Amino acid sequence: MISLRQLHYFVAAAQAGSATRAAERLNVSQPSISTAIRELEGQFGQPLFERRQALGLELTRFGVEKLAEARLVLDRMEHFATVSGAGPSPRLSLAYFATIGPSCLPPVLARLLREMPQLQVDLRECDLDALSRSLEKGIVDLALTYDVGLPASISREVLVEYQPHAVMAADHLLARQPDVSLAELAQHPFILIDLPLSREFLMVPFWQQGLSPNVILRTASVEMVHSMAANGLGVSMLFSRSRNDMSRDGKPVACLPIRDAPPGQRLVAAYASGTPVTAAAKAALSIIRSHFSGTDEG
């Protein structure tokens, strides 16, 4: 007999990628998580996870199928308990692309928790590659990300489109101009967002013009790009823009339009094909749509 406890522990382990991290999240012992998974695997007669030494748990193909089923069962139980006035709060597993998080995610979370005060949100910061894998495997309900590298099996809804812009110190020579070209940017030391898929996406417009920017610094953080540019270390091109064009250390950053800019980048809400699995995810998606339709992002 499969229990709800076993399914709950299985889902937590899949989302955390580790029995230890799942145990910490649920405030139970690690052996309890491991035992529940072994019991499920014994009843199914095949493994749910691949055990990778020092790398945690990776869902098998069979595990991906069973994760979707387990989440549906738990969601229905949560809905039943909520209607009857008892039971756990609804949960939402929300992934987001790392570089858009600081500027995009907090107002979305504020709106979600204002309209769904009982909602428990599990956040997962990812690069584009990891985000796609998490969606494909059903580890997360929803993701806020750029429409880059998402497989055909992932549905997406366009929320807003960001236009690329050049970033540099406020006293940089180019900052005196109303706009810049890719060729002008390529003539100066370049700071690159160094994340899977992102780095190639940012470099392609230069390569298409036969340009090779002199990349002197790499970082996974937009805030680091702003701070390094503000301190005169180089120039960059970004899609995510700070609201006040200031670096974290208080220096002004110049953000200029690019005359021959590549196409804008679409911010999307992404989820596994069809519709979001859980009732909480469906409700959250509706709120996210409303948030972006009523704001002027980018």
VENWO-V347459 format. One line per field, one symbol per residue. phi: phi as a letter, one per 40 degrees, with the letter a starting at -180 (. if undefined). burial: 1 if it has 16 or more other C-alpha atoms within 10 Angstrom, else 0. Layout:
phi->???
burial->???
This chain:
phi->.cbcccccccccccccgaccccccccgbccccccccccccccccgaccbccbdgbgbbccdcccccccccccccccccccccccgahcccbbcbcacdccddcbcdcccdcdcccbcccbbbcbcbcccccccccccgcbcbabaccbgccccbcabcbabcccacbaccbcdcccccabbccccccbdbbbcbbdgccccccddccccgbbdccbabacbcccddcccccgcibabbbcbccbfbcccgccbcbbcbdbccdcbccbcbacdgbdcbccccccccccdccccbbbcg
burial->0000011111111111111111100000010011011101000000111000000111110011011101100110011000000000011111111111101100010011000000100001111110110111111111111111010000110111111111111101011000010100110111111110010001101100001010001001111111111110111111111100111000111111110010001111111100011111110110111010000011
